[in-house]
Amino acid sequence: MKRILVSWIGDKDLLAAGIKVKKEGEREEKLGPIARALQKEQWKAYDMICLLDDRGNGEKYKSWLATSHSVLSDRIEIFSIDLHHEPMNYRRIYTEADGVLKRLKSETEHTCYVFLLSAGTGAMMAIWILLSQTSHPAELLETSEEKGCLFVKLPFAISAEYIPVKPKSLYEAKKRLDSRPKEKRERIDRAFHRIIGRSPALEEAIIFAKSYALSNHTVLILGETGTGKELFAKAIHDASDRYKEKFEARNMAALPDNLIESELFGHVKGAFSSADRDHKGIFENANKGTVFLDEVAELPLPQQAKLLRVLQNREFQPVGSTETKTFKGRIIAATNQNLQELVEIGRFREDLFYRLNVLDLHLPPLRKREGDLTSLITHFLKINNENGKKNDPYAYQEKTISPYAMNVLLNHDWPGNIRELENVMIKLCNKTHYNKIDESDVRKHLTQVNYSLFLEKFVLHGLEKEKKSYDQLEMDFREFCYDYALSKAKGNETKAAELLQYSNRPTLHNHIEKFCPHLLKRIYSN
């Protein structure tokens, strides 16, 4: 495991190196915190020494360390940082230090970090302590002339989440929304109160959604699975002038092909063998309200044509009927797929895409919603505790979360977004035996795929049990990767190429055609 020392270059370090002129009242420094941490060949304990320079003297200081203290210069890396001459600005210090550490993590795996507390300002020290206990676990080192080098053990645990600055444009947009009449403004705020978070990414989506609510145009909500598309659709409906009318939601992926048309437009008695009575579809039920079509990309082409008619002419016909009915409501559609790419491969009608994509609303994934996780975790913890006490008042133990557990939750990527977080919190509240949820409890329930173990089993099974050659194993693995990517991309070859990090779609297509031609049907028929 690599060991990396990370430190700001402070005034004491520059004074010791003779780069900074001593001012009246400043204490004389012989070594400075950094050199003291590296003296007597202690630098050999580190594979890399990363120094953050906000004064523009990094290279000079690096040369001084190399010549005066025999520190190998190729182990020292200087990161030039612009703090805008604000060495006590906590926000700037945090974002810059966090950025450096993220870059280091992307370049070097299995690393142990040591943060030097003694160099730089008090704000820099505070940020190192915060980062070491939250998003970037690290050892903490202090140096002084009296005590030399000491590793610090903190007597407390911290959990914290960075709250980014909201751009001025968001405040201006919110101010315009607040200029509406009080009664309408309060109704709109009530409609969106279930959407929890304060991150700029989420607030931007909420501001757009609130403005869309008072129009009658079709809305297309775009976002990954689990980002809350139906929640936003319902909020738009409740904030609109249609709030007293019905809201009908259907997931196109969950409906069998032979029932989609009936579910959307209804049917008359005798329209098909099991139609023993008339049935109203959602367009008739929500005639003056809102129809929400989730996963609209899964709508088969024949039904796409009929949806287009509703959007163009505001009319439809129930299955088996010659009567034309009028739709006076609003349509909100949603998808987690790229409709433009589906148009290119013939899986989605171009004219329908343009009819749906009037007002587009992009929902951010949870990993982009900086500052929202803590409030969401607290919300789901509260909900589950309330449900637990209500359903089992005698045996249920109200749960709290330790700072260590909270940090694990805050640092997870959440590929399943809010839905995954909600499910994890349900498991933690119902499967943790004690009243405090700890780090080990959280790790048990987070989705982690052990790829090295998978590969080991894949190779050993092929070599030892099936007696396959290396070439056969390579072909099997290639087929597995192509099959997985096409499944994940739902037959979208461009998306599959991105997942596999191919430079372009034709290259992937040629490889599938050459090595796994039987998978070609997945591209067109899926």
C-alpha positions as semicolon CSV with decimal commas, in nm:
position;residue;x (nm);y (nm);z (nm)
1;M;0,000;0,000;0,000
2;K;0,135;0,341;-0,100
3;R;0,187;0,601;0,169
4;I;0,144;0,967;0,074
5;L;0,217;1,275;0,286
6;V;-0,006;1,571;0,200
7;S;0,055;1,923;0,329
8;W;0,010;2,290;0,254
9;I;0,331;2,493;0,223
10;G;0,302;2,748;0,504
11;D;0,483;3,062;0,611
12;K;0,706;2,871;0,855
13;D;0,823;2,643;0,574
14;L;0,902;2,937;0,345
15;L;1,083;3,118;0,628
16;A;1,301;2,814;0,700
17;A;1,387;2,786;0,332
18;G;1,479;3,155;0,311
19;I;1,212;3,212;0,047
20;K;1,002;3,439;0,268
21;V;1,157;3,738;0,446
22;K;1,111;3,731;0,823
23;K;0,883;4,005;0,950
24;E;0,915;4,177;1,284
25;G;0,764;3,959;1,555
26;E;0,776;3,637;1,351
27;R;0,940;3,341;1,519
28;E;1,266;3,211;1,369
29;E;1,226;2,869;1,203
30;K;1,518;2,634;1,149
31;L;1,334;2,363;0,960
32;G;0,965;2,437;0,928
33;P;0,687;2,176;0,974
34;I;0,738;1,997;0,640
35;A;1,117;1,961;0,663
36;R;1,082;1,851;1,024
37;A;0,843;1,573;0,915
38;L;1,095;1,458;0,652
39;Q;1,427;1,501;0,833
40;K;1,661;1,214;0,926
41;E;1,546;1,021;0,620
42;Q;1,189;1,006;0,746
43;W;1,092;1,104;0,391
44;K;1,171;0,746;0,289
45;A;0,855;0,638;0,473
46;Y;0,649;0,807;0,199
47;D;0,609;0,698;-0,162
48;M;0,496;1,047;-0,252
49;I;0,503;1,390;-0,087
50;C;0,223;1,614;-0,217
51;L;0,260;1,981;-0,134
52;L;-0,019;2,232;-0,193
53;D;0,119;2,572;-0,291
54;D;-0,101;2,883;-0,278
55;R;0,189;3,135;-0,283
56;G;0,363;3,048;-0,611
57;N;0,682;2,932;-0,435
58;G;0,630;2,558;-0,464
59;E;0,911;2,478;-0,707
60;K;1,162;2,686;-0,508
61;Y;1,064;2,507;-0,191
62;K;1,088;2,170;-0,364
63;S;1,445;2,251;-0,475
64;W;1,536;2,359;-0,121
65;L;1,405;2,032;0,025
66;A;1,596;1,831;-0,233
67;T;1,927;2,010;-0,181
68;S;1,919;2,093;0,191
69;H;1,759;1,775;0,321
70;S;1,846;1,521;0,052
71;V;1,480;1,450;-0,024
72;L;1,446;1,284;-0,365
73;S;1,281;1,546;-0,585
74;D;1,097;1,283;-0,793
75;R;0,895;1,193;-0,482
76;I;0,773;1,549;-0,439
77;E;0,474;1,675;-0,637
78;I;0,365;2,038;-0,621
79;F;0,000;2,130;-0,666
80;S;-0,049;2,497;-0,750
81;I;-0,361;2,626;-0,575
82;D;-0,540;2,959;-0,617
83;L;-0,706;3,064;-0,292
84;H;-0,754;3,419;-0,422
85;H;-0,528;3,546;-0,140
86;E;-0,775;3,411;0,119
87;P;-0,577;3,156;0,327
88;M;-0,855;3,151;0,590
89;N;-1,144;3,090;0,346
90;Y;-1,278;2,754;0,461
91;R;-1,486;2,693;0,150
92;R;-1,199;2,754;-0,093
93;I;-0,955;2,551;0,117
94;Y;-1,201;2,262;0,135
95;T;-1,283;2,251;-0,237
96;E;-0,917;2,280;-0,342
97;A;-0,790;2,017;-0,096
98;D;-1,080;1,785;-0,180
99;G;-1,004;1,826;-0,551
100;V;-0,637;1,734;-0,503
101;L;-0,725;1,426;-0,298
102;K;-0,983;1,310;-0,554
103;R;-0,723;1,347;-0,827
104;L;-0,470;1,146;-0,625
105;K;-0,728;0,873;-0,560
106;S;-0,809;0,848;-0,930
107;E;-0,439;0,803;-1,012
108;T;-0,329;0,579;-0,723
109;E;-0,526;0,295;-0,564
110;H;-0,474;0,134;-0,222
111;T;-0,320;0,443;-0,063
112;C;-0,269;0,550;0,297
113;Y;-0,273;0,928;0,339
114;V;-0,100;1,131;0,609
115;F;-0,214;1,493;0,650
116;L;0,038;1,731;0,808
117;L;-0,154;1,963;1,042
118;S;0,128;2,197;1,145
119;A;0,190;2,365;0,807
120;G;-0,035;2,644;0,684
121;T;-0,315;2,838;0,853
122;G;-0,555;2,733;1,126
123;A;-0,832;2,700;0,865
124;M;-0,615;2,461;0,665
125;M;-0,556;2,251;0,976
126;A;-0,930;2,240;1,049
127;I;-1,008;2,124;0,695
128;W;-0,746;1,845;0,714
129;I;-0,911;1,721;1,035
130;L;-1,256;1,734;0,875
131;L;-1,146;1,554;0,557
132;S;-0,957;1,287;0,751
133;Q;-1,272;1,197;0,943
134;T;-1,517;1,208;0,651
135;S;-1,454;1,170;0,278
136;H;-1,076;1,106;0,281
137;P;-0,971;0,890;0,581
138;A;-0,613;0,967;0,677
139;E;-0,359;0,971;0,958
140;L;-0,289;1,310;1,115
141;L;0,066;1,428;1,186
142;E;0,186;1,723;1,394
143;T;0,543;1,851;1,414
144;S;0,710;2,096;1,653
145;E;1,061;2,192;1,761
146;E;0,989;2,074;2,116
147;K;0,821;1,737;2,048
148;G;0,937;1,648;1,697
149;C;0,682;1,437;1,503
150;L;0,364;1,308;1,667
151;F;0,071;1,123;1,513
152;V;-0,258;1,256;1,646
153;K;-0,548;1,040;1,765
154;L;-0,875;1,235;1,775
155;P;-1,101;1,170;2,075
156;F;-1,416;1,218;1,867
157;A;-1,586;1,111;1,543
158;I;-1,722;1,349;1,279
159;S;-1,973;1,308;1,000
160;A;-2,016;1,602;0,764
161;E;-2,129;1,678;0,411
162;Y;-2,011;1,967;0,198
163;I;-2,281;2,222;0,113
164;P;-2,194;2,403;-0,210
165;V;-2,266;2,770;-0,277
166;K;-2,583;2,834;-0,473
167;P;-2,524;3,041;-0,786
168;K;-2,675;3,387;-0,794
169;S;-2,899;3,287;-1,085
170;L;-3,089;3,047;-0,856
171;Y;-3,168;3,324;-0,609
172;E;-3,289;3,546;-0,892
173;A;-3,509;3,271;-1,036
174;K;-3,655;3,196;-0,692
175;K;-3,725;3,566;-0,643
176;R;-3,926;3,572;-0,966
177;L;-4,129;3,269;-0,852
178;D;-4,195;3,435;-0,517
179;S;-4,353;3,734;-0,694
180;R;-4,667;3,526;-0,766
181;P;-4,984;3,583;-0,560
182;K;-4,955;3,447;-0,205
183;E;-5,227;3,181;-0,240
184;K;-5,076;3,038;-0,559
185;R;-4,722;3,057;-0,419
186;E;-4,822;2,866;-0,106
187;R;-4,994;2,596;-0,310
188;I;-4,685;2,552;-0,525
189;D;-4,458;2,531;-0,218
190;R;-4,689;2,270;-0,060
191;A;-4,679;2,065;-0,380
192;F;-4,300;2,041;-0,370
193;H;-4,252;1,998;0,007
194;R;-4,199;1,619;-0,027
195;I;-3,890;1,676;-0,241
196;I;-3,606;1,689;0,010
197;G;-3,276;1,864;-0,053
198;R;-3,106;2,200;-0,088
199;S;-2,827;2,133;-0,337
200;P;-2,795;2,375;-0,632
201;A;-2,851;2,086;-0,877
202;L;-3,182;1,990;-0,714
203;E;-3,297;2,347;-0,657
204;E;-3,245;2,424;-1,025
205;A;-3,468;2,127;-1,117
206;I;-3,733;2,239;-0,864
207;I;-3,733;2,596;-0,998
208;F;-3,785;2,469;-1,355
209;A;-4,057;2,230;-1,239
210;K;-4,239;2,507;-1,051
211;S;-4,235;2,729;-1,358
212;Y;-4,357;2,441;-1,579
213;A;-4,645;2,374;-1,338
214;L;-4,833;2,687;-1,442
215;S;-4,813;2,610;-1,814
216;N;-5,014;2,354;-2,010
217;H;-4,724;2,226;-2,222
218;T;-4,604;1,867;-2,227
219;V;-4,312;1,796;-1,992
220;L;-4,041;1,534;-2,053
221;I;-3,860;1,437;-1,731
222;L;-3,512;1,290;-1,785
223;G;-3,302;1,118;-1,523
224;E;-3,145;0,796;-1,404
225;T;-3,347;0,522;-1,239
226;G;-3,447;0,614;-0,884
227;T;-3,406;0,993;-0,913
228;G;-3,771;1,068;-0,829
229;K;-3,931;1,126;-1,169
230;E;-4,283;1,034;-1,057
231;L;-4,245;1,245;-0,743
232;F;-4,164;1,548;-0,960
233;A;-4,450;1,471;-1,200
234;K;-4,699;1,457;-0,910
235;A;-4,558;1,781;-0,766
236;I;-4,600;1,956;-1,104
237;H;-4,963;1,836;-1,116
238;D;-5,036;1,943;-0,757
239;A;-4,881;2,286;-0,819
240;S;-5,080;2,341;-1,139
241;D;-5,432;2,475;-1,187
242;R;-5,533;2,111;-1,247
243;Y;-5,459;2,012;-0,887
244;K;-5,827;1,928;-0,818
245;E;-5,837;1,689;-1,114
246;K;-5,703;1,333;-1,134
247;F;-5,337;1,237;-1,165
248;E;-5,296;0,902;-1,345
249;A;-4,951;0,740;-1,356
250;R;-4,846;0,428;-1,547
251;N;-4,509;0,265;-1,606
252;M;-4,485;0,157;-1,970
253;A;-4,218;-0,103;-1,892
254;A;-4,451;-0,276;-1,644
255;L;-4,745;-0,317;-1,884
256;P;-4,773;-0,621;-2,116
257;D;-4,774;-0,521;-2,485
258;N;-5,125;-0,660;-2,537
259;L;-5,269;-0,446;-2,253
260;I;-5,092;-0,114;-2,309
261;E;-5,347;0,026;-2,555
262;S;-5,641;-0,072;-2,334
263;E;-5,473;0,073;-2,024
264;L;-5,404;0,403;-2,198
265;F;-5,715;0,451;-2,410
266;G;-5,966;0,206;-2,263
267;H;-6,180;-0,052;-2,445
268;V;-6,543;-0,134;-2,509
269;K;-6,719;-0,455;-2,421
270;G;-6,639;-0,728;-2,675
271;A;-6,324;-0,554;-2,807
272;F;-6,134;-0,877;-2,735
273;S;-6,209;-1,214;-2,578
274;S;-6,170;-1,109;-2,212
275;A;-6,338;-0,768;-2,255
276;D;-6,663;-0,850;-2,072
277;R;-6,738;-0,484;-1,997
278;D;-6,638;-0,130;-2,092
279;H;-6,313;-0,005;-1,941
280;K;-6,195;0,354;-1,916
281;G;-5,828;0,418;-1,987
282;I;-5,612;0,670;-1,806
283;F;-5,661;0,936;-2,074
284;E;-6,035;0,928;-2,010
285;N;-6,000;0,902;-1,632
286;A;-5,769;1,203;-1,615
287;N;-5,939;1,393;-1,894
288;K;-5,888;1,734;-1,734
289;G;-5,602;1,632;-1,509
290;T;-5,254;1,493;-1,571
291;V;-5,139;1,168;-1,733
292;F;-4,788;1,057;-1,635
293;L;-4,620;0,805;-1,866
294;D;-4,310;0,667;-1,694
295;E;-4,045;0,479;-1,897
296;V;-4,206;0,614;-2,215
297;A;-3,914;0,476;-2,419
298;E;-4,058;0,126;-2,361
299;L;-4,380;0,210;-2,546
300;P;-4,408;-0,016;-2,856
301;L;-4,409;0,158;-3,195
302;P;-4,780;0,093;-3,273
303;Q;-4,884;0,258;-2,945
304;Q;-4,635;0,540;-3,007
305;A;-4,840;0,635;-3,314
306;K;-5,159;0,650;-3,106
307;L;-4,992;0,859;-2,835
308;L;-4,875;1,096;-3,108
309;R;-5,238;1,143;-3,214
310;V;-5,331;1,245;-2,859
311;L;-5,048;1,498;-2,851
312;Q;-5,125;1,639;-3,196
313;N;-5,505;1,636;-3,206
314;R;-5,596;1,590;-2,837
315;E;-5,814;1,291;-2,928
316;F;-5,813;0,911;-2,902
317;Q;-6,033;0,604;-2,957
318;P;-6,089;0,323;-2,707
319;V;-5,999;-0,024;-2,834
320;G;-6,291;-0,170;-3,035
321;S;-6,475;0,163;-3,056
322;T;-6,539;0,400;-3,345
323;E;-6,612;0,687;-3,109
324;T;-6,349;0,958;-3,088
325;K;-6,293;1,103;-2,742
326;T;-6,127;1,433;-2,654
327;F;-5,843;1,471;-2,407
328;K;-5,824;1,806;-2,228
329;G;-5,558;1,716;-1,979
330;R;-5,180;1,740;-1,970
331;I;-4,916;1,478;-2,048
332;I;-4,594;1,437;-1,851
333;A;-4,356;1,166;-1,975
334;A;-4,033;1,034;-1,824
335;T;-3,743;0,813;-1,925
336;N;-3,396;0,712;-1,811
337;Q;-3,288;0,652;-2,171
338;N;-3,155;0,876;-2,446
339;L;-3,455;0,917;-2,675
340;Q;-3,250;1,080;-2,951
341;E;-3,032;0,769;-2,973
342;L;-3,345;0,549;-2,982
343;V;-3,475;0,763;-3,267
344;E;-3,151;0,703;-3,459
345;I;-3,181;0,324;-3,431
346;G;-3,552;0,322;-3,514
347;R;-3,687;0,228;-3,172
348;F;-3,862;0,560;-3,106
349;R;-4,059;0,782;-3,342
350;E;-3,887;1,109;-3,422
351;D;-4,215;1,302;-3,448
352;L;-4,325;1,171;-3,107
353;F;-3,991;1,269;-2,955
354;Y;-4,036;1,631;-3,065
355;R;-4,395;1,635;-2,940
356;L;-4,287;1,509;-2,597
357;N;-3,971;1,715;-2,565
358;V;-4,141;2,054;-2,530
359;L;-4,036;2,136;-2,173
360;D;-3,749;1,909;-2,065
361;L;-3,665;1,864;-1,700
362;H;-3,333;1,702;-1,606
363;L;-3,318;1,542;-1,260
364;P;-2,969;1,512;-1,110
365;P;-2,844;1,174;-0,984
366;L;-2,785;1,155;-0,609
367;R;-2,406;1,162;-0,652
368;K;-2,438;1,511;-0,808
369;R;-2,658;1,646;-0,529
370;E;-2,388;1,778;-0,295
371;G;-2,530;1,863;0,045
372;D;-2,851;1,657;0,017
373;L;-2,749;1,317;0,148
374;T;-2,751;1,405;0,518
375;S;-3,105;1,544;0,506
376;L;-3,227;1,244;0,302
377;I;-3,068;0,992;0,540
378;T;-3,219;1,176;0,838
379;H;-3,559;1,179;0,665
380;F;-3,561;0,806;0,589
381;L;-3,432;0,727;0,940
382;K;-3,719;0,927;1,091
383;I;-3,980;0,761;0,865
384;N;-3,854;0,410;0,943
385;N;-3,836;0,479;1,316
386;E;-4,194;0,606;1,313
387;N;-4,312;0,301;1,118
388;G;-4,118;0,065;1,343
389;K;-4,268;0,210;1,663
390;K;-4,616;0,212;1,509
391;N;-4,603;-0,147;1,380
392;D;-4,413;-0,301;1,672
393;P;-4,434;-0,063;1,973
394;Y;-4,307;-0,320;2,223
395;A;-4,000;-0,469;2,051
396;Y;-3,880;-0,206;1,805
397;Q;-3,567;-0,015;1,911
398;E;-3,545;0,337;1,776
399;K;-3,232;0,363;1,561
400;T;-2,960;0,627;1,552
401;I;-2,661;0,639;1,317
402;S;-2,300;0,661;1,434
403;P;-2,072;0,918;1,265
404;Y;-1,868;0,629;1,118
405;A;-2,180;0,475;0,962
406;M;-2,293;0,815;0,836
407;N;-1,959;0,870;0,663
408;V;-1,988;0,535;0,482
409;L;-2,334;0,636;0,358
410;L;-2,211;0,982;0,255
411;N;-1,919;0,838;0,056
412;H;-2,120;0,573;-0,132
413;D;-2,185;0,646;-0,504
414;W;-2,554;0,542;-0,491
415;P;-2,589;0,406;-0,846
416;G;-2,955;0,331;-0,766
417;N;-3,005;0,689;-0,644
418;I;-3,281;0,772;-0,392
419;R;-3,456;0,438;-0,439
420;E;-3,138;0,255;-0,338
421;L;-3,085;0,485;-0,039
422;E;-3,444;0,435;0,076
423;N;-3,411;0,056;0,052
424;V;-3,079;0,056;0,240
425;M;-3,231;0,265;0,520
426;I;-3,527;0,024;0,548
427;K;-3,283;-0,267;0,582
428;L;-3,069;-0,086;0,838
429;C;-3,366;0,004;1,056
430;N;-3,517;-0,345;1,042
431;K;-3,210;-0,569;1,040
432;T;-2,980;-0,392;1,287
433;H;-3,014;-0,568;1,625
434;Y;-2,906;-0,274;1,838
435;N;-3,031;0,082;1,862
436;K;-2,718;0,231;1,702
437;I;-2,640;0,165;1,334
438;D;-2,264;0,130;1,297
439;E;-2,019;0,119;1,006
440;S;-2,023;-0,262;0,980
441;D;-2,405;-0,264;0,957
442;V;-2,398;-0,020;0,666
443;R;-2,128;-0,203;0,471
444;K;-2,329;-0,528;0,488
445;H;-2,620;-0,370;0,303
446;L;-2,446;-0,158;0,040
447;T;-2,433;-0,307;-0,308
448;Q;-2,071;-0,393;-0,373
449;V;-1,960;-0,627;-0,650
450;N;-1,638;-0,818;-0,582
451;Y;-1,506;-0,826;-0,939
452;S;-1,175;-0,990;-0,850
453;L;-1,358;-1,280;-0,682
454;F;-1,591;-1,309;-0,980
455;L;-1,297;-1,328;-1,223
456;E;-1,119;-1,582;-1,005
457;K;-1,424;-1,811;-1,003
458;F;-1,482;-1,752;-1,374
459;V;-1,126;-1,853;-1,465
460;L;-1,091;-2,145;-1,220
461;H;-1,425;-2,295;-1,321
462;G;-1,334;-2,273;-1,689
463;L;-0,983;-2,411;-1,652
464;E;-1,035;-2,682;-1,392
465;K;-1,393;-2,800;-1,437
466;E;-1,466;-2,734;-1,803
467;K;-1,104;-2,785;-1,921
468;K;-1,118;-2,479;-2,148
469;S;-0,818;-2,323;-2,317
470;Y;-0,713;-1,962;-2,264
471;D;-0,860;-1,868;-2,606
472;Q;-1,194;-2,023;-2,511
473;L;-1,198;-1,838;-2,179
474;E;-1,119;-1,512;-2,355
475;M;-1,411;-1,567;-2,594
476;D;-1,644;-1,652;-2,304
477;F;-1,547;-1,338;-2,118
478;R;-1,581;-1,125;-2,431
479;E;-1,932;-1,267;-2,487
480;F;-2,022;-1,205;-2,122
481;C;-1,913;-0,838;-2,147
482;Y;-2,099;-0,778;-2,475
483;D;-2,411;-0,951;-2,346
484;Y;-2,404;-0,756;-2,018
485;A;-2,349;-0,419;-2,190
486;L;-2,630;-0,478;-2,441
487;S;-2,865;-0,583;-2,160
488;K;-2,772;-0,279;-1,952
489;A;-2,819;-0,052;-2,255
490;K;-3,147;-0,226;-2,351
491;G;-3,018;-0,299;-2,700
492;N;-2,881;0,052;-2,758
493;E;-2,548;-0,015;-2,929
494;T;-2,414;0,339;-2,878
495;K;-2,477;0,320;-2,504
496;A;-2,324;-0,030;-2,488
497;A;-2,012;0,105;-2,661
498;E;-1,985;0,377;-2,396
499;L;-2,020;0,123;-2,114
500;L;-1,741;-0,087;-2,263
501;Q;-1,532;0,228;-2,331
502;Y;-1,514;0,166;-2,704
503;S;-1,414;0,476;-2,898
504;N;-1,723;0,450;-3,119
505;R;-2,030;0,239;-3,197
506;P;-1,911;0,091;-3,533
507;T;-1,605;-0,063;-3,366
508;L;-1,822;-0,244;-3,113
509;H;-2,061;-0,356;-3,388
510;N;-1,773;-0,499;-3,593
511;H;-1,636;-0,687;-3,291
512;I;-1,977;-0,834;-3,205
513;E;-2,025;-0,933;-3,569
514;K;-1,680;-1,097;-3,574
515;F;-1,672;-1,273;-3,234
516;C;-2,035;-1,308;-3,118
517;P;-2,265;-1,275;-3,422
518;H;-2,551;-1,444;-3,234
519;L;-2,572;-1,131;-3,014
520;L;-2,655;-0,906;-3,311
521;K;-3,024;-0,988;-3,271
522;R;-3,009;-0,831;-2,924
523;I;-2,938;-0,495;-3,087
524;Y;-3,245;-0,492;-3,304
525;S;-3,499;-0,707;-3,125
526;N;-3,452;-0,593;-2,766
